[in-house]
């Protein structure tokens, strides 16, 4: 068995990897674009614009929320999703820095 060493990465690299993983599926990119263009969205809105089951969209939204790219706000029985502006700006800056 090889001796595995744990590599320590700076926080920017860790964050970039987290955002990249969350955006690593075309459906998640479509969700982000939809919410960015419409300021917010519900799963029912997304099921109308994407030919996917509600459960599939919910799983993708969970990934985006776990990465900190989306926030959720409950109004009565509805949940509205919007971009976490701070994290979205951080993600864009990290990607821009990577591709310089």
Gaussian input, Z-matrix of N, CA and C with variables (Angstrom, degrees):
# hf/3-21g

backbone

0 1
 N
 C     1     B1
 C     2     B2     1     A1
 N     3     B3     2     A2     1     D1
 C     4     B4     3     A3     2     D2
 C     5     B5     4     A4     3     D3
 N     6     B6     5     A5     4     D4
 C     7     B7     6     A6     5     D5
 C     8     B8     7     A7     6     D6
 N     9     B9     8     A8     7     D7
 C    10    B10     9     A9     8     D8
 C    11    B11    10    A10     9     D9
 N    12    B12    11    A11    10    D10
 C    13    B13    12    A12    11    D11
 C    14    B14    13    A13    12    D12
 N    15    B15    14    A14    13    D13
 C    16    B16    15    A15    14    D14
 C    17    B17    16    A16    15    D15
 N    18    B18    17    A17    16    D16
 C    19    B19    18    A18    17    D17
 C    20    B20    19    A19    18    D18
 N    21    B21    20    A20    19    D19
 C    22    B22    21    A21    20    D20
 C    23    B23    22    A22    21    D21
 N    24    B24    23    A23    22    D22
 C    25    B25    24    A24    23    D23
 C    26    B26    25    A25    24    D24
 N    27    B27    26    A26    25    D25
 C    28    B28    27    A27    26    D26
 C    29    B29    28    A28    27    D27
 N    30    B30    29    A29    28    D28
 C    31    B31    30    A30    29    D29
 C    32    B32    31    A31    30    D30
 N    33    B33    32    A32    31    D31
 C    34    B34    33    A33    32    D32
 C    35    B35    34    A34    33    D33
 N    36    B36    35    A35    34    D34
 C    37    B37    36    A36    35    D35
 C    38    B38    37    A37    36    D36
 N    39    B39    38    A38    37    D37
 C    40    B40    39    A39    38    D38
 C    41    B41    40    A40    39    D39
 N    42    B42    41    A41    40    D40
 C    43    B43    42    A42    41    D41
 C    44    B44    43    A43    42    D42
 N    45    B45    44    A44    43    D43
 C    46    B46    45    A45    44    D44
 C    47    B47    46    A46    45    D45
 N    48    B48    47    A47    46    D46
 C    49    B49    48    A48    47    D47
 C    50    B50    49    A49    48    D48
 N    51    B51    50    A50    49    D49
 C    52    B52    51    A51    50    D50
 C    53    B53    52    A52    51    D51
 N    54    B54    53    A53    52    D52
 C    55    B55    54    A54    53    D53
 C    56    B56    55    A55    54    D54
 N    57    B57    56    A56    55    D55
 C    58    B58    57    A57    56    D56
 C    59    B59    58    A58    57    D57
 N    60    B60    59    A59    58    D58
 C    61    B61    60    A60    59    D59
 C    62    B62    61    A61    60    D60
 N    63    B63    62    A62    61    D61
 C    64    B64    63    A63    62    D62
 C    65    B65    64    A64    63    D63
 N    66    B66    65    A65    64    D64
 C    67    B67    66    A66    65    D65
 C    68    B68    67    A67    66    D66
 N    69    B69    68    A68    67    D67
 C    70    B70    69    A69    68    D68
 C    71    B71    70    A70    69    D69
 N    72    B72    71    A71    70    D70
 C    73    B73    72    A72    71    D71
 C    74    B74    73    A73    72    D72
 N    75    B75    74    A74    73    D73
 C    76    B76    75    A75    74    D74
 C    77    B77    76    A76    75    D75
 N    78    B78    77    A77    76    D76
 C    79    B79    78    A78    77    D77
 C    80    B80    79    A79    78    D78
 N    81    B81    80    A80    79    D79
 C    82    B82    81    A81    80    D80
 C    83    B83    82    A82    81    D81
 N    84    B84    83    A83    82    D82
 C    85    B85    84    A84    83    D83
 C    86    B86    85    A85    84    D84
 N    87    B87    86    A86    85    D85
 C    88    B88    87    A87    86    D86
 C    89    B89    88    A88    87    D87
 N    90    B90    89    A89    88    D88
 C    91    B91    90    A90    89    D89
 C    92    B92    91    A91    90    D90
 N    93    B93    92    A92    91    D91
 C    94    B94    93    A93    92    D92
 C    95    B95    94    A94    93    D93
 N    96    B96    95    A95    94    D94
 C    97    B97    96    A96    95    D95
 C    98    B98    97    A97    96    D96
 N    99    B99    98    A98    97    D97
 C   100   B100    99    A99    98    D98
 C   101   B101   100   A100    99    D99
 N   102   B102   101   A101   100   D100
 C   103   B103   102   A102   101   D101
 C   104   B104   103   A103   102   D102
 N   105   B105   104   A104   103   D103
 C   106   B106   105   A105   104   D104
 C   107   B107   106   A106   105   D105
 N   108   B108   107   A107   106   D106
 C   109   B109   108   A108   107   D107
 C   110   B110   109   A109   108   D108
 N   111   B111   110   A110   109   D109
 C   112   B112   111   A111   110   D110
 C   113   B113   112   A112   111   D111
 N   114   B114   113   A113   112   D112
 C   115   B115   114   A114   113   D113
 C   116   B116   115   A115   114   D114
 N   117   B117   116   A116   115   D115
 C   118   B118   117   A117   116   D116
 C   119   B119   118   A118   117   D117
 N   120   B120   119   A119   118   D118
 C   121   B121   120   A120   119   D119
 C   122   B122   121   A121   120   D120
 N   123   B123   122   A122   121   D121
 C   124   B124   123   A123   122   D122
 C   125   B125   124   A124   123   D123
 N   126   B126   125   A125   124   D124
 C   127   B127   126   A126   125   D125
 C   128   B128   127   A127   126   D126
 N   129   B129   128   A128   127   D127
 C   130   B130   129   A129   128   D128
 C   131   B131   130   A130   129   D129
 N   132   B132   131   A131   130   D130
 C   133   B133   132   A132   131   D131
 C   134   B134   133   A133   132   D132
 N   135   B135   134   A134   133   D133
 C   136   B136   135   A135   134   D134
 C   137   B137   136   A136   135   D135
 N   138   B138   137   A137   136   D136
 C   139   B139   138   A138   137   D137
 C   140   B140   139   A139   138   D138
 N   141   B141   140   A140   139   D139
 C   142   B142   141   A141   140   D140
 C   143   B143   142   A142   141   D141
 N   144   B144   143   A143   142   D142
 C   145   B145   144   A144   143   D143
 C   146   B146   145   A145   144   D144
 N   147   B147   146   A146   145   D145
 C   148   B148   147   A147   146   D146
 C   149   B149   148   A148   147   D147
 N   150   B150   149   A149   148   D148
 C   151   B151   150   A150   149   D149
 C   152   B152   151   A151   150   D150
 N   153   B153   152   A152   151   D151
 C   154   B154   153   A153   152   D152
 C   155   B155   154   A154   153   D153
 N   156   B156   155   A155   154   D154
 C   157   B157   156   A156   155   D155
 C   158   B158   157   A157   156   D156
 N   159   B159   158   A158   157   D157
 C   160   B160   159   A159   158   D158
 C   161   B161   160   A160   159   D159
 N   162   B162   161   A161   160   D160
 C   163   B163   162   A162   161   D161
 C   164   B164   163   A163   162   D162
 N   165   B165   164   A164   163   D163
 C   166   B166   165   A165   164   D164
 C   167   B167   166   A166   165   D165
 N   168   B168   167   A167   166   D166
 C   169   B169   168   A168   167   D167
 C   170   B170   169   A169   168   D168
 N   171   B171   170   A170   169   D169
 C   172   B172   171   A171   170   D170
 C   173   B173   172   A172   171   D171
 N   174   B174   173   A173   172   D172
 C   175   B175   174   A174   173   D173
 C   176   B176   175   A175   174   D174
 N   177   B177   176   A176   175   D175
 C   178   B178   177   A177   176   D176
 C   179   B179   178   A178   177   D177
 N   180   B180   179   A179   178   D178
 C   181   B181   180   A180   179   D179
 C   182   B182   181   A181   180   D180
 N   183   B183   182   A182   181   D181
 C   184   B184   183   A183   182   D182
 C   185   B185   184   A184   183   D183
 N   186   B186   185   A185   184   D184
 C   187   B187   186   A186   185   D185
 C   188   B188   187   A187   186   D186
 N   189   B189   188   A188   187   D187
 C   190   B190   189   A189   188   D188
 C   191   B191   190   A190   189   D189
 N   192   B192   191   A191   190   D190
 C   193   B193   192   A192   191   D191
 C   194   B194   193   A193   192   D192
 N   195   B195   194   A194   193   D193
 C   196   B196   195   A195   194   D194
 C   197   B197   196   A196   195   D195
 N   198   B198   197   A197   196   D196
 C   199   B199   198   A198   197   D197
 C   200   B200   199   A199   198   D198
 N   201   B201   200   A200   199   D199
 C   202   B202   201   A201   200   D200
 C   203   B203   202   A202   201   D201
 N   204   B204   203   A203   202   D202
 C   205   B205   204   A204   203   D203
 C   206   B206   205   A205   204   D204
 N   207   B207   206   A206   205   D205
 C   208   B208   207   A207   206   D206
 C   209   B209   208   A208   207   D207
 N   210   B210   209   A209   208   D208
 C   211   B211   210   A210   209   D209
 C   212   B212   211   A211   210   D210
 N   213   B213   212   A212   211   D211
 C   214   B214   213   A213   212   D212
 C   215   B215   214   A214   213   D213
 N   216   B216   215   A215   214   D214
 C   217   B217   216   A216   215   D215
 C   218   B218   217   A217   216   D216
 N   219   B219   218   A218   217   D217
 C   220   B220   219   A219   218   D218
 C   221   B221   220   A220   219   D219
 N   222   B222   221   A221   220   D220
 C   223   B223   222   A222   221   D221
 C   224   B224   223   A223   222   D222
 N   225   B225   224   A224   223   D223
 C   226   B226   225   A225   224   D224
 C   227   B227   226   A226   225   D225
 N   228   B228   227   A227   226   D226
 C   229   B229   228   A228   227   D227
 C   230   B230   229   A229   228   D228
 N   231   B231   230   A230   229   D229
 C   232   B232   231   A231   230   D230
 C   233   B233   232   A232   231   D231
 N   234   B234   233   A233   232   D232
 C   235   B235   234   A234   233   D233
 C   236   B236   235   A235   234   D234
 N   237   B237   236   A236   235   D235
 C   238   B238   237   A237   236   D236
 C   239   B239   238   A238   237   D237
 N   240   B240   239   A239   238   D238
 C   241   B241   240   A240   239   D239
 C   242   B242   241   A241   240   D240
 N   243   B243   242   A242   241   D241
 C   244   B244   243   A243   242   D242
 C   245   B245   244   A244   243   D243
 N   246   B246   245   A245   244   D244
 C   247   B247   246   A246   245   D245
 C   248   B248   247   A247   246   D246
 N   249   B249   248   A248   247   D247
 C   250   B250   249   A249   248   D248
 C   251   B251   250   A250   249   D249
 N   252   B252   251   A251   250   D250
 C   253   B253   252   A252   251   D251
 C   254   B254   253   A253   252   D252
 N   255   B255   254   A254   253   D253
 C   256   B256   255   A255   254   D254
 C   257   B257   256   A256   255   D255
 N   258   B258   257   A257   256   D256
 C   259   B259   258   A258   257   D257
 C   260   B260   259   A259   258   D258
 N   261   B261   260   A260   259   D259
 C   262   B262   261   A261   260   D260
 C   263   B263   262   A262   261   D261
 N   264   B264   263   A263   262   D262
 C   265   B265   264   A264   263   D263
 C   266   B266   265   A265   264   D264
 N   267   B267   266   A266   265   D265
 C   268   B268   267   A267   266   D266
 C   269   B269   268   A268   267   D267
 N   270   B270   269   A269   268   D268
 C   271   B271   270   A270   269   D269
 C   272   B272   271   A271   270   D270
 N   273   B273   272   A272   271   D271
 C   274   B274   273   A273   272   D272
 C   275   B275   274   A274   273   D273
 N   276   B276   275   A275   274   D274
 C   277   B277   276   A276   275   D275
 C   278   B278   277   A277   276   D276
 N   279   B279   278   A278   277   D277
 C   280   B280   279   A279   278   D278
 C   281   B281   280   A280   279   D279
 N   282   B282   281   A281   280   D280
 C   283   B283   282   A282   281   D281
 C   284   B284   283   A283   282   D282
 N   285   B285   284   A284   283   D283
 C   286   B286   285   A285   284   D284
 C   287   B287   286   A286   285   D285
 N   288   B288   287   A287   286   D286
 C   289   B289   288   A288   287   D287
 C   290   B290   289   A289   288   D288
 N   291   B291   290   A290   289   D289
 C   292   B292   291   A291   290   D290
 C   293   B293   292   A292   291   D291
 N   294   B294   293   A293   292   D292
 C   295   B295   294   A294   293   D293
 C   296   B296   295   A295   294   D294
 N   297   B297   296   A296   295   D295
 C   298   B298   297   A297   296   D296
 C   299   B299   298   A298   297   D297

   B1=1.4393
   B2=1.5284
   B3=1.3298
   B4=1.4607
   B5=1.5124
   B6=1.3110
   B7=1.4499
   B8=1.5318
   B9=1.3211
   B10=1.4598
   B11=1.5206
   B12=1.3197
   B13=1.4573
   B14=1.5196
   B15=1.3053
   B16=1.4596
   B17=1.5251
   B18=1.3185
   B19=1.4550
   B20=1.5162
   B21=1.3160
   B22=1.4620
   B23=1.5166
   B24=1.3273
   B25=1.4536
   B26=1.5250
   B27=1.3298
   B28=1.4673
   B29=1.5351
   B30=1.3127
   B31=1.4661
   B32=1.5294
   B33=1.3273
   B34=1.4575
   B35=1.5162
   B36=1.3239
   B37=1.4696
   B38=1.5244
   B39=1.3230
   B40=1.4669
   B41=1.5298
   B42=1.3285
   B43=1.4613
   B44=1.5181
   B45=1.3259
   B46=1.4558
   B47=1.5248
   B48=1.3241
   B49=1.4727
   B50=1.5265
   B51=1.3314
   B52=1.4698
   B53=1.5297
   B54=1.3303
   B55=1.4652
   B56=1.5281
   B57=1.3247
   B58=1.4682
   B59=1.5323
   B60=1.3097
   B61=1.4672
   B62=1.5284
   B63=1.3304
   B64=1.4616
   B65=1.5285
   B66=1.3193
   B67=1.4666
   B68=1.5211
   B69=1.3310
   B70=1.4524
   B71=1.5217
   B72=1.3137
   B73=1.4641
   B74=1.5270
   B75=1.3274
   B76=1.4731
   B77=1.5308
   B78=1.3158
   B79=1.4661
   B80=1.5181
   B81=1.3145
   B82=1.4682
   B83=1.5154
   B84=1.3143
   B85=1.4684
   B86=1.5301
   B87=1.3316
   B88=1.4649
   B89=1.5304
   B90=1.3262
   B91=1.4617
   B92=1.5238
   B93=1.3206
   B94=1.4730
   B95=1.5245
   B96=1.3275
   B97=1.4658
   B98=1.5278
   B99=1.3228
   B100=1.4700
   B101=1.5261
   B102=1.3135
   B103=1.4656
   B104=1.5227
   B105=1.3197
   B106=1.4658
   B107=1.5375
   B108=1.3106
   B109=1.4698
   B110=1.5279
   B111=1.3304
   B112=1.4669
   B113=1.5264
   B114=1.3114
   B115=1.4645
   B116=1.5185
   B117=1.2997
   B118=1.4607
   B119=1.5151
   B120=1.3226
   B121=1.4512
   B122=1.5116
   B123=1.3066
   B124=1.4561
   B125=1.5245
   B126=1.3073
   B127=1.4596
   B128=1.5273
   B129=1.3243
   B130=1.4674
   B131=1.5303
   B132=1.3393
   B133=1.4711
   B134=1.5267
   B135=1.3110
   B136=1.4642
   B137=1.5317
   B138=1.3316
   B139=1.4655
   B140=1.5319
   B141=1.3258
   B142=1.4733
   B143=1.5240
   B144=1.3355
   B145=1.4717
   B146=1.5310
   B147=1.3160
   B148=1.4649
   B149=1.5301
   B150=1.3159
   B151=1.4692
   B152=1.5339
   B153=1.3220
   B154=1.4664
   B155=1.5165
   B156=1.3147
   B157=1.4598
   B158=1.5242
   B159=1.3143
   B160=1.4594
   B161=1.5269
   B162=1.3130
   B163=1.4685
   B164=1.5281
   B165=1.3175
   B166=1.4647
   B167=1.5238
   B168=1.3162
   B169=1.4645
   B170=1.5242
   B171=1.3123
   B172=1.4684
   B173=1.5234
   B174=1.3256
   B175=1.4717
   B176=1.5241
   B177=1.3280
   B178=1.4623
   B179=1.5300
   B180=1.3184
   B181=1.4644
   B182=1.5220
   B183=1.3151
   B184=1.4664
   B185=1.5257
   B186=1.3143
   B187=1.4740
   B188=1.5331
   B189=1.3189
   B190=1.4628
   B191=1.5283
   B192=1.3272
   B193=1.4698
   B194=1.5212
   B195=1.3289
   B196=1.4661
   B197=1.5257
   B198=1.3356
   B199=1.4587
   B200=1.5260
   B201=1.3147
   B202=1.4607
   B203=1.5175
   B204=1.3279
   B205=1.4616
   B206=1.5250
   B207=1.3232
   B208=1.4551
   B209=1.5211
   B210=1.3232
   B211=1.4521
   B212=1.5244
   B213=1.3046
   B214=1.4605
   B215=1.5229
   B216=1.3177
   B217=1.4658
   B218=1.5157
   B219=1.3299
   B220=1.4569
   B221=1.5212
   B222=1.3384
   B223=1.4595
   B224=1.5125
   B225=1.2991
   B226=1.4663
   B227=1.5260
   B228=1.3062
   B229=1.4704
   B230=1.5260
   B231=1.3270
   B232=1.4595
   B233=1.5185
   B234=1.3146
   B235=1.4673
   B236=1.5195
   B237=1.3233
   B238=1.4528
   B239=1.5254
   B240=1.3214
   B241=1.4572
   B242=1.5138
   B243=1.3187
   B244=1.4599
   B245=1.5272
   B246=1.3203
   B247=1.4638
   B248=1.5198
   B249=1.3056
   B250=1.4533
   B251=1.5360
   B252=1.3270
   B253=1.4623
   B254=1.5237
   B255=1.2986
   B256=1.4612
   B257=1.5296
   B258=1.3290
   B259=1.4695
   B260=1.5271
   B261=1.3322
   B262=1.4604
   B263=1.5266
   B264=1.3306
   B265=1.4667
   B266=1.5297
   B267=1.3239
   B268=1.4695
   B269=1.5230
   B270=1.3291
   B271=1.4693
   B272=1.5229
   B273=1.3269
   B274=1.4684
   B275=1.5263
   B276=1.3208
   B277=1.4691
   B278=1.5302
   B279=1.3207
   B280=1.4648
   B281=1.5293
   B282=1.3359
   B283=1.4625
   B284=1.5276
   B285=1.3184
   B286=1.4638
   B287=1.5229
   B288=1.3193
   B289=1.4617
   B290=1.5213
   B291=1.3125
   B292=1.4695
   B293=1.5212
   B294=1.3172
   B295=1.4587
   B296=1.5212
   B297=1.3060
   B298=1.4747
   B299=1.4873
   A1=109.25
   A2=116.09
   A3=120.87
   A4=110.50
   A5=115.09
   A6=121.01
   A7=107.57
   A8=116.23
   A9=120.60
   A10=109.35
   A11=114.72
   A12=120.17
   A13=108.45
   A14=114.97
   A15=119.32
   A16=108.26
   A17=114.78
   A18=120.61
   A19=108.66
   A20=116.01
   A21=120.93
   A22=108.59
   A23=115.09
   A24=121.62
   A25=109.06
   A26=115.27
   A27=117.49
   A28=108.66
   A29=115.79
   A30=120.66
   A31=112.33
   A32=118.11
   A33=121.15
   A34=111.74
   A35=116.08
   A36=120.56
   A37=110.09
   A38=117.15
   A39=121.27
   A40=110.92
   A41=116.18
   A42=120.37
   A43=111.23
   A44=116.94
   A45=120.61
   A46=110.82
   A47=116.78
   A48=120.62
   A49=111.06
   A50=116.96
   A51=121.40
   A52=110.31
   A53=117.03
   A54=120.53
   A55=110.99
   A56=116.69
   A57=120.69
   A58=110.41
   A59=116.20
   A60=119.67
   A61=110.44
   A62=116.46
   A63=120.29
   A64=111.68
   A65=116.83
   A66=120.86
   A67=112.43
   A68=116.78
   A69=121.90
   A70=115.16
   A71=117.32
   A72=120.31
   A73=107.84
   A74=117.87
   A75=120.42
   A76=113.84
   A77=118.08
   A78=120.19
   A79=110.54
   A80=117.64
   A81=120.08
   A82=110.84
   A83=116.29
   A84=119.65
   A85=109.21
   A86=117.96
   A87=121.30
   A88=111.11
   A89=116.77
   A90=120.95
   A91=110.03
   A92=116.35
   A93=120.65
   A94=109.99
   A95=117.73
   A96=120.85
   A97=111.31
   A98=116.39
   A99=119.94
   A100=110.23
   A101=116.42
   A102=120.24
   A103=110.63
   A104=117.05
   A105=119.88
   A106=110.62
   A107=117.23
   A108=121.77
   A109=112.96
   A110=117.21
   A111=121.08
   A112=113.43
   A113=118.99
   A114=125.74
   A115=114.22
   A116=116.74
   A117=121.26
   A118=108.61
   A119=115.81
   A120=119.28
   A121=111.43
   A122=114.63
   A123=122.25
   A124=107.21
   A125=115.92
   A126=119.14
   A127=109.72
   A128=117.54
   A129=119.39
   A130=111.45
   A131=117.70
   A132=121.17
   A133=109.95
   A134=115.26
   A135=120.62
   A136=111.61
   A137=117.51
   A138=118.88
   A139=111.38
   A140=116.51
   A141=120.03
   A142=111.46
   A143=116.60
   A144=119.04
   A145=113.03
   A146=117.51
   A147=121.62
   A148=109.12
   A149=117.84
   A150=119.92
   A151=112.26
   A152=115.81
   A153=120.88
   A154=110.12
   A155=115.23
   A156=120.84
   A157=110.34
   A158=114.95
   A159=120.60
   A160=111.21
   A161=117.20
   A162=120.51
   A163=111.34
   A164=116.81
   A165=120.95
   A166=110.09
   A167=116.53
   A168=120.45
   A169=109.92
   A170=117.27
   A171=121.17
   A172=111.55
   A173=116.88
   A174=120.17
   A175=110.57
   A176=116.86
   A177=120.13
   A178=111.30
   A179=116.51
   A180=119.77
   A181=110.49
   A182=117.06
   A183=120.44
   A184=110.67
   A185=117.49
   A186=120.94
   A187=110.91
   A188=116.17
   A189=120.40
   A190=111.39
   A191=116.24
   A192=119.76
   A193=110.98
   A194=117.23
   A195=121.20
   A196=111.58
   A197=117.03
   A198=121.13
   A199=111.63
   A200=116.65
   A201=120.28
   A202=114.24
   A203=117.59
   A204=119.98
   A205=112.94
   A206=117.75
   A207=121.91
   A208=110.64
   A209=114.47
   A210=120.90
   A211=107.45
   A212=116.28
   A213=121.80
   A214=109.34
   A215=114.79
   A216=120.70
   A217=107.49
   A218=115.64
   A219=120.62
   A220=109.63
   A221=115.35
   A222=123.05
   A223=106.71
   A224=115.88
   A225=124.02
   A226=108.92
   A227=118.79
   A228=119.36
   A229=112.60
   A230=117.29
   A231=121.10
   A232=111.56
   A233=115.81
   A234=121.58
   A235=107.57
   A236=115.54
   A237=122.18
   A238=108.72
   A239=115.75
   A240=121.90
   A241=109.00
   A242=115.45
   A243=120.30
   A244=108.20
   A245=114.18
   A246=118.95
   A247=110.05
   A248=115.88
   A249=121.08
   A250=103.99
   A251=115.84
   A252=121.34
   A253=111.99
   A254=117.24
   A255=120.95
   A256=111.48
   A257=116.26
   A258=119.85
   A259=111.65
   A260=117.39
   A261=120.72
   A262=110.01
   A263=117.04
   A264=120.56
   A265=110.87
   A266=116.99
   A267=120.64
   A268=111.01
   A269=115.91
   A270=120.08
   A271=110.24
   A272=117.12
   A273=120.13
   A274=111.14
   A275=116.50
   A276=120.00
   A277=111.12
   A278=117.40
   A279=120.97
   A280=111.17
   A281=117.03
   A282=119.97
   A283=110.56
   A284=118.00
   A285=120.78
   A286=110.95
   A287=116.44
   A288=120.83
   A289=111.39
   A290=116.40
   A291=120.85
   A292=111.31
   A293=117.43
   A294=121.20
   A295=114.43
   A296=117.65
   A297=120.26
   A298=111.55
   D1=134.41
   D2=179.50
   D3=-78.44
   D4=147.82
   D5=175.56
   D6=-80.22
   D7=109.75
   D8=-178.34
   D9=-89.15
   D10=127.25
   D11=176.50
   D12=-100.82
   D13=138.13
   D14=177.57
   D15=-84.59
   D16=124.98
   D17=179.05
   D18=-86.37
   D19=135.13
   D20=177.00
   D21=-99.95
   D22=128.33
   D23=179.66
   D24=-111.37
   D25=153.39
   D26=176.27
   D27=-72.55
   D28=163.21
   D29=-174.58
   D30=-62.38
   D31=-33.16
   D32=177.94
   D33=-63.50
   D34=-42.35
   D35=179.15
   D36=-66.78
   D37=-42.18
   D38=177.70
   D39=-61.23
   D40=-44.88
   D41=-179.85
   D42=-64.74
   D43=-43.58
   D44=179.31
   D45=-59.38
   D46=-43.30
   D47=179.10
   D48=-63.43
   D49=-40.36
   D50=178.92
   D51=-63.15
   D52=-46.08
   D53=179.43
   D54=-66.55
   D55=-41.20
   D56=-179.54
   D57=-62.29
   D58=-42.03
   D59=179.06
   D60=-62.90
   D61=-43.69
   D62=-179.65
   D63=-65.06
   D64=-33.26
   D65=-179.39
   D66=-92.72
   D67=8.11
   D68=-175.01
   D69=-80.57
   D70=16.10
   D71=177.43
   D72=-134.15
   D73=134.96
   D74=-177.15
   D75=-57.55
   D76=-34.24
   D77=179.38
   D78=-64.87
   D79=-38.64
   D80=-179.84
   D81=-67.69
   D82=-35.34
   D83=176.77
   D84=-65.75
   D85=-41.58
   D86=177.55
   D87=-62.53
   D88=-39.94
   D89=178.64
   D90=-62.87
   D91=-47.15
   D92=179.22
   D93=-59.80
   D94=-46.47
   D95=179.89
   D96=-61.57
   D97=-42.76
   D98=179.31
   D99=-60.12
   D100=-49.01
   D101=-177.21
   D102=-67.49
   D103=-37.47
   D104=178.38
   D105=-63.57
   D106=-41.34
   D107=-179.29
   D108=-73.49
   D109=-28.51
   D110=-175.21
   D111=-109.13
   D112=6.54
   D113=-178.08
   D114=70.62
   D115=-31.85
   D116=178.13
   D117=-164.55
   D118=172.37
   D119=179.28
   D120=-163.79
   D121=155.64
   D122=174.02
   D123=-109.49
   D124=163.20
   D125=177.72
   D126=-61.11
   D127=-36.93
   D128=179.44
   D129=-63.16
   D130=-35.65
   D131=175.80
   D132=-63.69
   D133=-43.33
   D134=-176.60
   D135=-69.08
   D136=-35.36
   D137=178.68
   D138=-67.64
   D139=-24.17
   D140=176.20
   D141=-75.51
   D142=-32.17
   D143=-176.28
   D144=-96.84
   D145=-17.93
   D146=177.67
   D147=-119.25
   D148=133.82
   D149=-177.67
   D150=-80.05
   D151=58.81
   D152=-176.66
   D153=-132.12
   D154=157.30
   D155=177.01
   D156=-69.27
   D157=153.08
   D158=179.05
   D159=-57.35
   D160=-39.63
   D161=-178.79
   D162=-64.79
   D163=-35.79
   D164=178.68
   D165=-67.52
   D166=-45.63
   D167=178.70
   D168=-63.04
   D169=-39.65
   D170=178.43
   D171=-59.78
   D172=-41.50
   D173=178.92
   D174=-64.03
   D175=-40.98
   D176=179.14
   D177=-67.36
   D178=-39.41
   D179=177.05
   D180=-63.27
   D181=-38.97
   D182=177.99
   D183=-59.32
   D184=-42.88
   D185=178.51
   D186=-61.70
   D187=-42.36
   D188=179.86
   D189=-68.33
   D190=-37.40
   D191=176.08
   D192=-67.32
   D193=-43.80
   D194=-179.74
   D195=-61.00
   D196=-31.70
   D197=177.96
   D198=-81.54
   D199=-6.08
   D200=178.37
   D201=84.88
   D202=13.00
   D203=-178.21
   D204=-87.64
   D205=-23.07
   D206=178.58
   D207=-123.14
   D208=151.65
   D209=171.92
   D210=-121.89
   D211=159.00
   D212=-179.58
   D213=-123.42
   D214=139.36
   D215=176.56
   D216=-132.47
   D217=125.30
   D218=-178.25
   D219=-93.66
   D220=128.59
   D221=173.53
   D222=-124.97
   D223=114.38
   D224=-172.73
   D225=50.57
   D226=-117.23
   D227=-178.09
   D228=-98.49
   D229=4.61
   D230=-177.31
   D231=-106.23
   D232=145.95
   D233=176.56
   D234=-113.87
   D235=125.50
   D236=178.42
   D237=-107.27
   D238=133.22
   D239=179.61
   D240=-106.56
   D241=139.78
   D242=176.09
   D243=-141.65
   D244=165.52
   D245=178.74
   D246=-69.70
   D247=140.75
   D248=167.62
   D249=-81.68
   D250=97.12
   D251=-169.92
   D252=-56.19
   D253=-43.80
   D254=-179.17
   D255=-59.72
   D256=-49.41
   D257=-179.55
   D258=-69.75
   D259=-34.59
   D260=178.20
   D261=-64.32
   D262=-42.69
   D263=177.11
   D264=-65.25
   D265=-39.12
   D266=176.53
   D267=-62.21
   D268=-44.06
   D269=179.88
   D270=-61.15
   D271=-45.62
   D272=179.94
   D273=-62.39
   D274=-41.18
   D275=179.21
   D276=-64.99
   D277=-41.86
   D278=179.33
   D279=-64.80
   D280=-41.93
   D281=177.62
   D282=-66.75
   D283=-41.77
   D284=177.38
   D285=-59.69
   D286=-42.29
   D287=178.81
   D288=-64.55
   D289=-38.48
   D290=179.43
   D291=-63.70
   D292=-40.08
   D293=-174.58
   D294=-93.60
   D295=11.05
   D296=175.78
   D297=-68.21

